[in-house]
């Protein structure tokens, strides 16, 4: 379970979505020769007929969404009900569906590729309702950059969808070093009637991820000004504000809940990665899990009750063991192994009961979703 120290970077949120699709696709055909072994109380999620299974989202009822690869390299989306039954589905145009969010009504949002323009170019958004109806959509396409690149990241109970889409890069944006990924993009908000509003963060110069939205329609994420990354918050009325942790060099927002609490990561003045929660009144609280190797922790999710979830490497052992952590609203911590002998793991989401979902890689390279039931330990 060795893992090198994690670092806060431009892709911290994409790890849970786009790198799940990209990195995991690279090992999609690696079959696990042995049965997955999970830690105490952890439920393994393996879709029927799957060689590799990835869990990407969970709602308040404990319904999990994700995708999987079959033995022939085929990929499909799935929904796992609390009783363990699965519903499988495919994207409208036959591309591999990547569910990214599921709301409390069981409506799933995500994206799929059309096979053009490489791994993430030619991507389209989709919405799947509980009756199985799948609707494809695209954010406005820039005539100067006709490559569709719509990436929905979040859907709330109103049916609003937030995400990022590709736009044409100006010469100044193309000159950013190191290059941002995706190269140039704006945020979008799609209403249940299909109306799409686009926006970009202040000081925007290329890279922007509108990554997460709460029940009231507030959207959070981060962008780059060409030198540093900055968190942003778009209020439900459309007002945009930069939110940077005090004294930070880079701030990356990973999650927002309905109370307006925000979680994410930042680099402090010594360039050391840290984590934070921000209260609705604007107060930032920095934290690191106990025994975490310096700079190894990354917060990825936040529950409605204010519990942050992420991963870290544990320096109290002779090797750097990878754990998932929970930081509760009272500042206390819990941690667990998603899978025994796990070589790689991701936290994808946490619901209002503190049930955590994600993906881990077993000792043979196989991928499995996992579910830590809610209120296990607190």
C-alpha positions as CSV (number, residue, x, y, z in Angstrom):
1,X,0.0,0.0,0.0
2,X,2.8,2.3,-0.8
3,X,2.0,5.8,-1.9
4,X,4.2,8.8,-2.5
5,X,3.2,12.0,-0.9
6,X,0.3,13.7,-2.7
7,X,0.5,17.3,-3.9
8,X,-2.1,19.9,-4.5
9,X,-2.2,20.6,-8.2
10,X,-4.4,21.8,-11.0
11,X,-5.9,18.4,-11.4
12,X,-6.9,17.7,-7.8
13,X,-10.6,17.5,-8.6
14,X,-10.1,15.9,-12.0
15,X,-8.6,12.9,-10.2
16,X,-12.0,11.9,-9.1
17,X,-13.6,12.2,-12.6
18,X,-11.3,12.6,-15.6
19,X,-8.3,10.7,-14.2
20,X,-10.7,7.9,-13.2
21,X,-11.7,7.7,-16.8
22,X,-8.1,8.2,-18.2
23,X,-5.9,6.4,-15.7
24,X,-8.3,3.6,-15.1
25,X,-8.9,3.2,-18.8
26,X,-5.2,2.5,-19.3
27,X,-5.6,-0.6,-17.0
28,X,-9.1,-1.5,-18.1
29,X,-8.1,-4.9,-19.3
30,X,-6.0,-5.9,-16.3
31,X,-8.1,-8.7,-14.7
32,X,-7.7,-9.3,-11.0
33,X,-6.7,-12.9,-10.4
34,X,-7.8,-13.0,-6.8
35,X,-11.0,-11.9,-5.0
36,X,-10.9,-8.4,-3.7
37,X,-10.3,-8.1,0.0
38,X,-11.8,-5.1,1.8
39,X,-11.2,-3.6,5.2
40,X,-13.6,-4.2,8.1
41,X,-17.2,-3.0,7.3
42,X,-16.3,-2.0,3.7
43,X,-18.6,-3.2,0.9
44,X,-17.0,-4.0,-2.5
45,X,-18.8,-2.8,-5.5
46,X,-18.3,-5.0,-8.6
47,X,-20.8,-4.5,-11.5
48,X,-22.1,-7.7,-13.2
49,X,-19.6,-8.9,-15.8
50,X,-17.0,-6.3,-14.8
51,X,-13.3,-6.7,-15.0
52,X,-12.8,-3.3,-13.4
53,X,-15.4,-1.2,-11.6
54,X,-15.2,2.5,-10.7
55,X,-17.6,4.2,-8.3
56,X,-18.0,7.9,-8.8
57,X,-21.0,9.2,-6.8
58,X,-23.6,8.5,-4.1
59,X,-26.9,10.2,-3.1
60,X,-28.6,10.6,0.3
61,X,-30.4,7.2,-0.1
62,X,-27.2,5.3,-0.7
63,X,-27.6,4.8,-4.4
64,X,-24.2,4.6,-6.1
65,X,-23.4,5.5,-9.7
66,X,-20.3,4.7,-11.7
67,X,-19.0,2.8,-14.7
68,X,-17.2,-0.4,-15.5
69,X,-15.1,-2.3,-18.1
70,X,-16.0,-5.7,-19.3
71,X,-13.6,-8.5,-20.4
72,X,-13.7,-7.4,-24.1
73,X,-12.8,-3.8,-23.2
74,X,-16.4,-2.6,-23.4
75,X,-17.5,0.0,-20.9
76,X,-20.9,0.8,-19.4
77,X,-22.5,3.0,-16.8
78,X,-24.3,1.5,-13.7
79,X,-26.5,2.4,-10.8
80,X,-26.2,0.3,-7.6
81,X,-29.2,0.3,-5.3
82,X,-28.9,0.0,-1.5
83,X,-30.1,-3.7,-1.7
84,X,-27.1,-4.5,-3.9
85,X,-29.0,-4.8,-7.2
86,X,-27.5,-3.1,-10.3
87,X,-29.0,-1.2,-13.3
88,X,-26.7,-1.0,-16.3
89,X,-26.9,1.6,-19.1
90,X,-25.1,3.0,-22.1
91,X,-24.7,6.5,-23.5
92,X,-26.9,7.9,-26.2
93,X,-24.3,7.6,-29.0
94,X,-22.6,4.5,-27.8
95,X,-19.6,6.1,-26.2
96,X,-18.4,5.1,-22.8
97,X,-20.6,6.8,-20.2
98,X,-18.9,8.4,-17.2
99,X,-21.5,9.2,-14.5
100,X,-20.2,12.0,-12.3
101,X,-23.1,12.8,-10.0
102,X,-26.5,11.4,-8.8
103,X,-29.1,13.5,-7.1
104,X,-31.5,12.5,-4.4
105,X,-34.2,11.7,-6.9
106,X,-31.9,9.2,-8.7
107,X,-31.2,11.4,-11.7
108,X,-27.6,10.8,-13.0
109,X,-25.5,13.4,-14.8
110,X,-22.2,12.7,-16.6
111,X,-20.4,12.7,-19.9
112,X,-19.4,10.4,-22.7
113,X,-16.9,10.6,-25.6
114,X,-17.8,10.3,-29.2
115,X,-14.5,8.8,-30.2
116,X,-13.1,12.0,-31.8
117,X,-10.4,14.4,-30.8
118,X,-8.7,12.1,-28.3
119,X,-9.6,11.0,-24.8
120,X,-11.5,14.0,-23.5
121,X,-12.2,16.0,-26.7
122,X,-15.5,15.2,-28.3
123,X,-17.2,14.8,-25.0
124,X,-20.9,15.4,-24.4
125,X,-23.0,15.8,-21.3
126,X,-25.9,13.4,-20.5
127,X,-28.8,13.2,-18.0
128,X,-30.4,9.9,-17.1
129,X,-33.7,9.9,-15.3
130,X,-34.9,6.9,-13.1
131,X,-37.1,5.6,-15.8
132,X,-34.1,5.1,-18.0
133,X,-34.5,8.1,-20.3
134,X,-31.1,9.4,-21.4
135,X,-30.7,12.9,-22.8
136,X,-27.6,14.2,-24.4
137,X,-26.6,17.9,-24.3
138,X,-23.7,20.2,-25.2
139,X,-22.8,23.6,-23.8
140,X,-22.5,26.3,-26.5
141,X,-19.8,25.4,-29.0
142,X,-17.3,28.1,-29.8
143,X,-17.1,28.5,-33.6
144,X,-13.4,29.0,-33.4
145,X,-13.0,25.8,-31.4
146,X,-15.6,23.4,-32.8
147,X,-14.4,20.4,-30.7
148,X,-17.2,19.6,-28.3
149,X,-16.0,19.3,-24.8
150,X,-18.9,19.4,-22.3
151,X,-18.0,17.9,-18.8
152,X,-20.9,17.9,-16.3
153,X,-19.6,17.4,-12.7
154,X,-22.6,17.9,-10.5
155,X,-26.4,17.7,-10.4
156,X,-28.6,18.9,-7.5
157,X,-32.1,17.9,-6.5
158,X,-33.6,20.7,-8.5
159,X,-32.1,19.0,-11.6
160,X,-29.6,21.8,-12.2
161,X,-26.3,20.6,-13.7
162,X,-23.0,22.4,-13.3
163,X,-19.8,21.7,-15.2
164,X,-17.1,22.9,-17.5
165,X,-16.9,23.1,-21.3
166,X,-14.2,23.9,-23.9
167,X,-13.7,27.3,-25.4
168,X,-11.3,28.9,-27.9
169,X,-7.9,29.8,-26.3
170,X,-6.5,33.3,-26.8
171,X,-2.8,33.7,-27.5
172,X,-2.3,34.8,-23.9
173,X,-4.0,31.7,-22.6
174,X,-2.0,29.4,-24.9
175,X,1.2,31.0,-23.5
176,X,0.5,29.8,-20.0
177,X,3.3,27.6,-18.7
178,X,2.9,24.9,-17.6
179,X,-0.1,24.3,-19.9
180,X,-3.4,24.0,-18.1
181,X,-5.8,21.0,-18.7
182,X,-8.3,21.2,-20.2
183,X,-6.5,23.9,-22.2
184,X,-9.2,26.6,-22.1
185,X,-12.6,26.2,-20.6
186,X,-15.5,28.1,-19.0
187,X,-18.2,27.0,-16.5
188,X,-21.8,26.3,-17.3
189,X,-25.1,25.9,-15.5
190,X,-27.9,23.9,-17.1
191,X,-31.4,24.3,-15.9
192,X,-34.0,21.4,-15.9
193,X,-35.6,22.9,-19.0
194,X,-32.3,22.6,-20.9
195,X,-31.4,26.3,-20.7
196,X,-27.6,26.8,-20.3
197,X,-25.9,29.8,-18.8
198,X,-22.1,30.1,-19.2
199,X,-19.7,31.9,-16.9
200,X,-16.0,32.3,-16.1
201,X,-14.2,33.2,-12.9
202,X,-12.5,36.6,-12.2
203,X,-8.9,36.7,-13.4
204,X,-9.6,33.7,-15.6
205,X,-6.7,32.8,-18.0
206,X,-7.4,29.4,-19.4
207,X,-8.0,26.6,-16.8
208,X,-11.2,26.5,-14.9
209,X,-13.2,23.8,-13.3
210,X,-16.8,24.4,-12.1
211,X,-16.6,21.2,-10.1
212,X,-19.4,21.1,-7.5
213,X,-22.8,22.5,-6.8
214,X,-25.1,22.5,-3.8
215,X,-28.8,22.2,-3.4
216,X,-29.4,25.9,-3.6
217,X,-27.5,26.2,-6.9
218,X,-24.2,27.7,-5.6
219,X,-21.3,26.5,-7.7
220,X,-17.7,26.2,-6.5
221,X,-14.4,25.3,-8.2
222,X,-11.1,26.8,-9.1
223,X,-9.4,28.6,-11.9
224,X,-5.9,29.8,-12.9
225,X,-4.7,33.4,-13.5
226,X,-1.7,32.0,-15.3
227,X,0.5,32.0,-12.2
228,X,-1.6,30.4,-9.4
229,X,-4.8,28.6,-8.9
230,X,-7.7,30.3,-7.1
231,X,-10.9,29.0,-5.6
232,X,-14.1,30.6,-6.7
233,X,-17.8,30.7,-5.6
234,X,-20.6,31.5,-7.9
235,X,-23.7,32.3,-5.8
236,X,-27.2,31.2,-6.9
237,X,-27.8,34.7,-8.1
238,X,-24.8,34.5,-10.4
239,X,-22.4,36.6,-8.3
240,X,-18.9,35.4,-8.7
241,X,-16.2,35.8,-6.0
242,X,-12.6,34.5,-5.6
243,X,-12.1,32.5,-2.4
244,X,-8.4,31.9,-1.4
245,X,-7.2,30.4,1.8
246,X,-5.4,33.0,3.9
247,X,-1.7,33.2,2.9
248,X,-2.1,30.6,0.2
249,X,-0.2,30.3,-3.0
250,X,-2.8,28.0,-4.6
251,X,-6.3,27.2,-3.5
252,X,-8.4,24.5,-5.0
253,X,-12.1,24.0,-3.9
254,X,-13.3,20.4,-4.0
255,X,-16.7,20.5,-2.4
256,X,-19.6,22.6,-1.1
257,X,-22.6,21.6,0.9
258,X,-26.1,23.1,1.3
259,X,-25.0,25.0,4.4
260,X,-22.4,26.9,2.3
261,X,-19.5,25.1,3.9
262,X,-16.6,24.5,1.5
263,X,-13.7,22.0,1.6
264,X,-10.5,21.8,-0.5
265,X,-6.8,22.1,-0.5
266,X,-4.2,24.8,-0.7
267,X,-0.4,25.5,-0.7
268,X,0.8,27.6,2.3
269,X,3.6,30.1,2.2
270,X,6.2,27.3,2.5
271,X,4.7,25.6,-0.5
272,X,3.4,22.8,1.7
273,X,0.0,21.3,0.6
274,X,-2.7,21.6,3.4
275,X,-6.4,21.1,3.6
276,X,-9.2,23.4,4.7
277,X,-12.8,23.8,5.5
278,X,-14.5,27.2,5.1
279,X,-17.5,28.2,7.1
280,X,-20.4,30.2,5.6
281,X,-19.1,33.3,7.4
282,X,-15.8,33.1,5.6
283,X,-13.6,31.6,8.3
284,X,-11.0,29.1,7.0
285,X,-9.8,26.2,9.2
286,X,-6.7,24.4,8.0
287,X,-6.2,20.7,8.9
288,X,-4.2,17.6,8.3
289,X,-5.1,14.0,9.4
290,X,-3.1,12.8,12.4
291,X,0.1,10.9,11.4
292,X,-0.3,12.0,7.8
293,X,3.0,12.4,5.9
294,X,3.6,16.1,5.3
295,X,1.7,17.3,2.2
296,X,0.2,13.9,1.5
297,X,-3.5,14.6,2.3
298,X,-6.1,15.8,-0.1
299,X,-9.8,16.5,0.7
300,X,-12.2,15.6,-2.1
301,X,-15.7,15.5,-0.6
302,X,-17.9,17.2,2.0
303,X,-21.1,15.9,3.5
304,X,-24.2,17.9,4.4
305,X,-23.2,17.7,8.1
306,X,-19.8,19.1,7.4
307,X,-17.7,15.9,7.3
308,X,-14.8,16.2,4.9
309,X,-13.4,13.0,3.2
310,X,-10.1,12.4,1.4
311,X,-6.9,10.4,1.2
312,X,-3.5,10.6,2.9
313,X,-0.3,8.6,3.4
314,X,0.4,7.5,7.0
315,X,3.9,8.1,8.2
316,X,3.5,6.3,11.5
317,X,4.2,3.1,9.7
318,X,7.5,1.9,8.3
319,X,6.0,2.3,4.8
320,X,3.7,5.0,3.6
321,X,0.3,3.4,3.9
322,X,-2.6,4.9,2.1
323,X,-5.8,5.6,4.1
324,X,-9.1,7.3,3.6
325,X,-9.8,9.9,6.2
326,X,-13.0,11.5,7.6
327,X,-12.8,14.8,9.3
328,X,-16.0,15.4,11.3
329,X,-17.5,18.8,12.0
330,X,-16.2,18.8,15.5
331,X,-12.6,18.4,14.2
332,X,-12.1,14.8,15.1
333,X,-10.9,12.2,12.6
334,X,-11.6,8.6,11.6
335,X,-9.7,6.6,8.9
336,X,-10.0,3.3,7.1
337,X,-8.6,1.1,4.3
338,X,-10.9,0.7,1.3
339,X,-9.2,-2.5,0.3
340,X,-6.5,-4.6,1.9
341,X,-3.3,-4.7,-0.1
342,X,-4.7,-1.7,-2.0
343,X,-2.2,0.0,-4.3
344,X,-4.4,3.0,-5.3
345,X,-7.6,4.5,-4.0
346,X,-9.9,7.5,-4.7
347,X,-12.6,9.1,-2.6
348,X,-15.5,10.0,-5.0
349,X,-18.3,11.1,-2.7
350,X,-19.8,11.2,0.8
351,X,-23.6,11.6,1.5
352,X,-25.5,13.1,4.4
353,X,-25.1,9.9,6.5
354,X,-21.3,10.0,6.0
355,X,-21.4,7.0,3.7
356,X,-18.3,7.1,1.5
357,X,-17.8,5.8,-2.0
358,X,-14.7,5.5,-4.2
359,X,-12.5,3.1,-6.0
360,X,-9.4,1.1,-5.0
361,X,-6.9,-0.9,-7.0
362,X,-6.2,-4.4,-5.6
363,X,-2.8,-6.1,-5.5
364,X,-3.2,-7.5,-8.9
365,X,-4.1,-4.3,-10.6
366,X,-7.9,-4.9,-10.6
367,X,-10.2,-2.0,-9.9
368,X,-13.2,-2.2,-7.5
369,X,-15.7,0.3,-6.2
370,X,-16.1,0.5,-2.4
371,X,-18.8,1.7,0.0
372,X,-18.2,2.5,3.6
373,X,-21.7,2.5,5.1
374,X,-23.0,5.7,6.7
375,X,-22.3,6.5,10.4
376,X,-19.8,3.7,10.7
377,X,-17.6,4.9,13.5
378,X,-19.4,8.2,14.0
